[in-house]
Amino acid sequence: MTARMPEIVYDAVVLAGGRASRLDGTSKAGLVVEGARLLDRALAASARARRVVVVGPPELAGALPVSDPASGYAGPAPGLTREDPPFGGPVAGLAAGLRALPDSGAPWVLLLAVDVPRAARAIALLEDAVSRAPVDGAYLVRDGRAQWLVGLYRRAALDAALDGIETDGAPMKHLVGALRCVEVPDRAGWSDDIDTPADAARLGARVAGRGADRDR
């Protein structure tokens, strides 16, 4: 008889506060892929989380959905917070997201960058990876490149790694380097992100309101 894998219970932090300088400052959260904004796609990928916090500018408040299956979003109502200082980088964003979650939250944290439109397909791989070994986390690796912002991490390990470090401008590599993590190969490109106009074209992203299909 095959042993049943333990359920992985997690909260989620969605990072949506970058400058998008290589996209001429266009908000990544508002880019549309296959009719849905990147913010909505990231929240849909986080739908199994107990709680979700979006880290980004205050103007995103009006773009956050309510939890209503009839509207197409059945996940938890997301909160919104901002890293300090603004544009402090992903480690600062993660730290802000964790502060916005209760200390008694889920034992795991799903970390997603908003600019990864196909991340939802990788969640099951991450859950499987952390359920098979006593590790602090798992993240995708695409063509030898670590994609730390598509990862599932133990909350206690993140808190310990963040304790006492200067988060402003800190590289994710240093934070994750303090953890015992599993690298999950991403052969399908589910962690491909949008940093440049070429990335946007390759992944079919466009500015909301442009193009033939209707935005949701």
Backbone torsions as a table, in degrees:
resi	resn	phi	psi	omega
1	MET	NA	130.3	-177.9
2	THR	-75.2	130.2	179.1
3	ALA	-68.7	139.5	179.8
4	ARG	-82.8	130.9	179.2
5	MET	-69.0	141.9	179.2
6	PRO	-66.2	147.8	177.1
7	GLU	-71.6	134.6	177.6
8	ILE	-96.8	115.7	-178.1
9	VAL	-101.6	127.5	-174.9
10	TYR	-145.0	154.6	163.3
11	ASP	-95.7	173.0	-178.6
12	ALA	-134.8	142.3	173.0
13	VAL	-121.5	120.8	179.1
14	VAL	-107.1	119.3	-178.8
15	LEU	-89.5	117.1	-176.7
16	ALA	-136.2	30.3	-172.8
17	GLY	-114.8	16.1	-177.9
18	GLY	-74.0	166.5	-179.2
19	ARG	-78.3	-23.7	-175.8
20	ALA	53.3	42.9	-175.1
21	SER	-63.5	-32.1	-179.9
22	ARG	-80.2	-3.8	173.6
23	LEU	-111.6	24.8	-179.9
24	ASP	58.3	32.6	176.9
25	GLY	78.4	4.8	177.6
26	THR	-62.0	131.7	179.8
27	SER	-63.3	119.0	178.0
28	LYS	-64.5	-36.4	-178.0
29	ALA	-58.0	-30.5	-176.8
30	GLY	-92.6	-5.6	175.7
31	LEU	-63.4	148.8	-175.1
32	VAL	-114.3	130.3	173.6
33	VAL	-127.4	124.4	179.6
34	GLU	51.8	42.9	173.6
35	GLY	83.1	-0.6	-178.4
36	ALA	-127.5	139.0	176.9
37	ARG	-63.8	150.6	178.5
38	LEU	-59.4	-35.4	176.9
39	LEU	-60.7	-44.9	179.7
40	ASP	-65.1	-36.9	179.3
41	ARG	-66.7	-39.9	177.9
42	ALA	-66.2	-39.6	178.5
43	LEU	-68.0	-37.7	176.5
44	ALA	-63.5	-38.2	177.3
45	ALA	-64.8	-25.3	-178.1
46	SER	-95.9	11.6	-169.2
47	ALA	-62.8	-24.2	-179.9
48	ARG	-85.2	-4.8	179.7
49	ALA	-69.2	152.0	175.5
50	ARG	-71.6	-43.8	178.2
51	ARG	-136.7	150.7	179.5
52	VAL	-131.1	133.0	174.4
53	VAL	-123.0	128.3	173.8
54	VAL	-97.5	130.6	177.8
55	VAL	-105.7	112.5	-176.5
56	GLY	-176.0	-174.6	-175.7
57	PRO	-69.8	157.2	-177.4
58	PRO	-58.4	-29.0	-177.3
59	GLU	-66.7	-11.7	176.0
60	LEU	-74.1	-13.2	-176.6
61	ALA	-55.4	-40.7	-179.1
62	GLY	-74.5	-9.6	-178.7
63	ALA	-98.4	-5.7	-177.6
64	LEU	-78.4	133.9	-179.1
65	PRO	-81.1	162.2	169.5
66	VAL	-95.0	157.0	179.3
67	SER	-78.0	105.5	-177.5
68	ASP	-153.2	103.6	-178.8
69	PRO	-53.6	-30.7	-179.3
70	ALA	-65.6	-25.6	-179.7
71	SER	-89.5	-4.8	-180.0
72	GLY	98.9	-5.4	177.9
73	TYR	-119.0	115.6	-176.6
74	ALA	-112.4	7.0	179.8
75	GLY	-79.8	179.0	178.6
76	PRO	-67.7	148.3	178.1
77	ALA	-61.4	119.7	-175.2
78	PRO	-76.7	144.7	170.5
79	GLY	-93.0	171.0	-179.3
80	LEU	-134.2	133.5	175.4
81	THR	-143.0	176.2	-177.4
82	ARG	-133.3	140.9	176.5
83	GLU	-70.9	154.2	-178.7
84	ASP	-126.3	114.3	1.5
85	PRO	-78.9	163.0	175.0
86	PRO	-56.3	145.4	-178.3
87	PHE	62.5	31.2	-179.5
88	GLY	-80.2	-1.1	177.6
89	GLY	99.6	173.4	-173.5
90	PRO	-66.8	-33.5	178.7
91	VAL	-67.6	-42.5	176.0
92	ALA	-63.0	-38.8	178.0
93	GLY	-65.0	-43.8	177.7
94	LEU	-61.6	-44.3	179.6
95	ALA	-59.9	-41.5	178.2
96	ALA	-65.1	-41.0	178.7
97	GLY	-62.8	-41.8	178.9
98	LEU	-65.9	-37.7	177.8
99	ARG	-63.3	-30.3	-179.1
100	ALA	-79.6	-14.1	176.7
101	LEU	-91.0	149.5	179.2
102	PRO	-67.7	148.8	177.7
103	ASP	-61.0	-27.1	-179.8
104	SER	-91.7	24.8	-177.4
105	GLY	-73.9	-168.9	-177.3
106	ALA	-64.5	154.3	-178.2
107	PRO	-72.2	-15.5	-180.0
108	TRP	-122.7	156.2	178.7
109	VAL	-129.3	123.1	172.1
110	LEU	-86.3	123.3	179.7
111	LEU	-110.5	122.0	-178.9
112	LEU	-132.0	134.4	167.4
113	ALA	-82.5	143.1	-175.3
114	VAL	-69.0	-18.0	-173.0
115	ASP	-94.2	23.3	179.2
116	VAL	-115.1	89.0	-168.6
117	PRO	-67.5	-20.4	-176.2
118	ARG	-110.4	20.2	-175.4
119	ALA	-63.1	-27.7	-176.5
120	ALA	-55.5	-32.2	-177.0
121	ARG	-73.1	-11.5	-177.6
122	ALA	-98.7	-10.4	-173.0
123	ILE	-60.2	-44.3	-179.2
124	ALA	-61.9	-35.4	177.7
125	LEU	-64.1	-41.6	179.5
126	LEU	-66.8	-43.5	178.5
127	GLU	-59.8	-44.0	-179.9
128	ASP	-63.0	-41.1	-177.0
129	ALA	-63.2	-43.7	-176.9
130	VAL	-78.2	-16.9	-179.7
131	SER	-82.3	-13.3	-173.1
132	ARG	-97.4	-9.8	-176.9
133	ALA	-151.9	154.4	178.6
134	PRO	-77.8	78.6	-175.4
135	VAL	-117.9	170.0	177.1
136	ASP	-92.7	-11.0	-179.4
137	GLY	172.5	178.9	176.9
138	ALA	-149.7	145.6	177.1
139	TYR	-145.8	160.5	-179.2
140	LEU	-80.3	152.4	174.1
141	VAL	-130.3	121.8	-177.0
142	ARG	-115.6	115.4	178.6
143	ASP	51.6	43.1	178.6
144	GLY	81.7	-1.3	-178.3
145	ARG	-102.9	120.8	179.0
146	ALA	-68.9	129.7	177.9
147	GLN	-109.9	75.7	-175.2
148	TRP	-63.2	-23.2	-176.5
149	LEU	-88.3	12.9	164.5
150	VAL	-127.7	80.0	-171.9
151	GLY	-147.1	163.5	178.0
152	LEU	-127.4	120.8	-170.8
153	TYR	-129.5	149.6	176.9
154	ARG	-72.4	129.2	-175.5
155	ARG	-59.4	-45.4	-177.5
156	ALA	-62.7	-36.2	179.5
157	ALA	-68.9	-39.6	176.6
158	LEU	-63.8	-45.5	180.0
159	ASP	-58.8	-42.6	-179.1
160	ALA	-67.0	-40.4	-179.0
161	ALA	-68.7	-32.3	-179.0
162	LEU	-80.9	-19.2	-174.6
163	ASP	-61.8	118.8	173.7
164	GLY	82.9	1.6	179.4
165	ILE	-98.3	155.5	175.4
166	GLU	-83.1	110.8	-173.0
167	THR	-81.2	-25.1	-177.0
168	ASP	-62.9	114.4	178.5
169	GLY	78.8	1.7	-178.5
170	ALA	-68.8	139.1	179.1
171	PRO	-78.9	142.3	177.4
172	MET	-59.4	-31.3	-178.6
173	LYS	-57.2	-40.5	-179.1
174	HIS	-70.1	-38.3	179.8
175	LEU	-67.0	-51.9	-177.1
176	VAL	-67.8	-28.0	179.1
177	GLY	-61.9	-19.9	178.4
178	ALA	-85.7	-3.5	-176.5
179	LEU	-108.8	156.6	172.3
180	ARG	-91.9	104.5	-173.5
181	CYS	-122.8	153.2	174.4
182	VAL	-99.3	133.2	174.4
183	GLU	-91.6	125.7	-177.7
184	VAL	-106.2	114.8	-179.0
185	PRO	-60.9	134.7	178.4
186	ASP	-113.8	86.9	-177.6
187	ARG	-83.1	-19.5	-176.2
188	ALA	-93.3	-6.7	-179.8
189	GLY	79.8	26.3	-179.7
190	TRP	-68.7	-20.0	179.2
191	SER	-97.9	7.6	178.0
192	ASP	-59.3	130.7	-175.4
193	ASP	-116.2	171.9	-175.9
194	ILE	-114.0	102.7	178.2
195	ASP	-113.7	-25.0	-173.5
196	THR	-131.9	164.9	174.2
197	PRO	-57.1	-34.0	177.9
198	ALA	-65.3	-40.3	175.9
199	ASP	-61.9	-44.1	-179.3
200	ALA	-60.3	-43.5	179.9
201	ALA	-65.5	-41.5	-177.5
202	ARG	-65.4	-36.1	-178.0
203	LEU	-96.5	6.0	175.0
204	GLY	73.4	29.0	-179.5
205	ALA	-90.5	146.1	177.7
206	ARG	-146.6	165.5	177.3
207	VAL	-74.1	137.7	-179.6
208	ALA	-54.5	136.7	179.1
209	GLY	93.7	-7.6	177.3
210	ARG	-109.8	149.4	178.1
211	GLY	99.0	176.5	-171.2
212	ALA	-84.4	-34.9	-174.7
213	ASP	-83.4	155.6	-175.4
214	ARG	-84.3	135.9	177.9
215	ASP	-76.0	150.2	176.1
216	ARG	-101.1	NA	NA
